[in-house]
Amino acid sequence: MQIQAIQKEQCPTAKKVILAGFLERFGFIDHTLNPDIQDIWSEYMQGDHLFYVGMDGDRMICTGAIRRESQDTFQVVRMSVLKPYRKHGLGRRMLVHLEDKAISMGAQKLILETNKQWADAIQFYKKNGYSETHEDEVSCYFQKEFPL
């Protein structure tokens, strides 16, 4: 898999990758819950927000993004791997790529959230060094620190 910054013309495909994961997990898609993926280019490719795609040749198989929350904190968002490509370390490769990019931009801490019903995602983040900080009715929240 080759990881690259998203190109403007790839945004509709990235949206489909993300929505495929939601459809698989929830059985339906509520477009009002995900306004950031309606215009990925404007939302992520301005300032200190970055969106990446994982490519298998010409096929997009993975997505991931980071958003600057403060001077030293970034949020990992939009991690998605198409179902046939899971369990091959691609999500981990994307996560490490996002971590490296955030660190190069001054991150000392990464945060993220995932649906608390998604046991596999929770285990994935724990396995990759993220500690659960809290949860609410819907989500589990994690962080990973990168001291100087």
C-alpha positions as CSV (number, residue, x, y, z in Angstrom):
1,M,0.0,0.0,0.0
2,Q,1.2,3.5,-0.9
3,I,0.1,6.3,1.4
4,Q,-0.2,9.7,-0.1
5,A,-1.9,13.0,0.6
6,I,-5.4,13.0,-1.0
7,Q,-5.8,14.7,-4.4
8,K,-8.8,16.8,-5.0
9,E,-10.2,14.4,-7.6
10,Q,-10.0,11.5,-5.1
11,C,-12.3,13.1,-2.5
12,P,-15.5,11.4,-3.8
13,T,-13.8,8.0,-3.6
14,A,-12.5,8.7,-0.1
15,K,-16.0,9.6,1.0
16,K,-17.3,6.2,-0.4
17,V,-14.6,4.3,1.5
18,I,-15.6,6.0,4.7
19,L,-19.3,5.5,4.1
20,A,-18.8,1.8,3.2
21,G,-17.5,1.3,6.7
22,F,-20.4,3.1,8.3
23,L,-22.9,1.1,6.2
24,E,-21.2,-2.1,7.3
25,R,-21.2,-1.2,11.0
26,F,-24.6,0.5,11.3
27,G,-26.6,-0.9,8.3
28,F,-27.5,2.6,7.2
29,I,-26.0,6.0,6.6
30,D,-27.1,9.3,8.2
31,H,-25.4,11.9,6.1
32,T,-26.2,14.6,8.7
33,L,-23.8,13.1,11.1
34,N,-20.7,13.5,9.0
35,P,-20.6,17.0,7.5
36,D,-16.8,17.0,7.3
37,I,-16.8,14.3,4.5
38,Q,-19.2,16.3,2.3
39,D,-16.3,18.4,1.2
40,I,-13.1,16.6,2.2
41,W,-10.8,19.0,0.3
42,S,-12.1,22.2,2.0
43,E,-12.4,20.5,5.4
44,Y,-9.0,18.8,5.6
45,M,-6.5,20.2,3.0
46,Q,-6.4,23.8,4.5
47,G,-4.1,24.8,7.2
48,D,-3.0,22.1,9.7
49,H,-5.6,19.5,8.8
50,L,-4.4,16.7,6.5
51,F,-6.1,13.8,4.8
52,Y,-4.3,10.7,3.5
53,V,-5.3,7.8,1.4
54,G,-3.8,4.3,1.1
55,M,-3.6,3.0,-2.5
56,D,-3.3,-0.5,-3.8
57,G,-2.3,0.4,-7.4
58,D,-5.2,2.5,-8.6
59,R,-7.6,1.4,-5.9
60,M,-8.2,3.4,-2.7
61,I,-8.3,1.0,0.2
62,C,-7.7,3.1,3.3
63,T,-8.2,6.6,4.6
64,G,-7.0,8.6,7.6
65,A,-6.7,12.2,8.6
66,I,-5.3,14.4,11.3
67,R,-6.7,17.7,12.7
68,R,-4.8,20.2,14.8
69,E,-6.7,20.8,18.0
70,S,-4.0,23.0,19.7
71,Q,-0.4,23.8,19.3
72,D,0.8,20.4,20.5
73,T,-2.4,18.2,20.2
74,F,-3.8,16.6,17.0
75,Q,-6.9,14.5,16.6
76,V,-6.8,11.3,14.4
77,V,-10.0,11.0,12.4
78,R,-11.5,9.2,9.4
79,M,-9.5,6.0,9.8
80,S,-11.2,3.5,7.5
81,V,-10.0,0.3,5.7
82,L,-12.1,-1.4,3.2
83,K,-13.3,-4.8,4.6
84,P,-11.4,-7.1,2.2
85,Y,-8.1,-5.4,3.1
86,R,-8.4,-5.6,6.9
87,K,-6.3,-7.7,9.2
88,H,-3.2,-7.1,7.0
89,G,-1.6,-4.3,9.0
90,L,-2.8,-1.5,6.7
91,G,-4.7,0.4,9.4
92,R,-1.6,0.3,11.6
93,R,0.5,1.6,8.7
94,M,-1.9,4.5,8.2
95,L,-2.0,5.2,11.9
96,V,1.8,5.3,12.2
97,H,1.9,7.6,9.1
98,L,-0.6,10.0,10.7
99,E,1.4,9.9,14.0
100,D,4.7,10.7,12.2
101,K,3.1,13.6,10.3
102,A,1.6,15.0,13.5
103,I,4.9,14.7,15.4
104,S,6.7,16.5,12.5
105,M,4.2,19.3,12.9
106,G,4.8,19.6,16.7
107,A,2.4,17.1,18.2
108,Q,3.1,15.9,21.7
109,K,-0.3,14.2,22.0
110,L,-2.8,12.6,19.7
111,I,-6.4,12.1,20.6
112,L,-9.2,10.2,19.0
113,E,-12.6,8.8,19.5
114,T,-14.4,5.8,18.3
115,N,-17.9,4.3,18.7
116,K,-17.9,2.3,22.0
117,Q,-19.8,-0.6,20.2
118,W,-16.8,-1.1,17.9
119,A,-14.8,-3.6,20.0
120,D,-12.3,-4.2,17.2
121,A,-11.5,-0.5,16.8
122,I,-11.1,-0.1,20.5
123,Q,-8.7,-3.1,20.6
124,F,-6.8,-1.7,17.6
125,Y,-6.2,1.6,19.3
126,K,-5.2,0.0,22.6
127,K,-2.9,-2.3,20.8
128,N,-1.2,0.7,19.1
129,G,-0.5,2.5,22.4
130,Y,-3.6,4.6,22.9
131,S,-5.0,4.9,26.4
132,E,-8.7,5.3,27.0
133,T,-9.4,8.6,28.8
134,H,-13.2,8.4,29.1
135,E,-16.4,7.5,27.4
136,D,-19.9,8.9,27.0
137,E,-23.1,7.4,25.8
138,V,-21.8,6.8,22.3
139,S,-18.0,7.0,22.1
140,C,-14.8,6.0,23.7
141,Y,-12.0,8.6,23.8
142,F,-8.3,7.8,23.6
143,Q,-5.0,9.6,23.7
144,K,-1.3,8.8,23.1
145,E,1.5,11.1,24.2
146,F,4.8,11.7,22.5
147,P,7.1,13.5,24.9
148,L,9.9,15.7,23.6
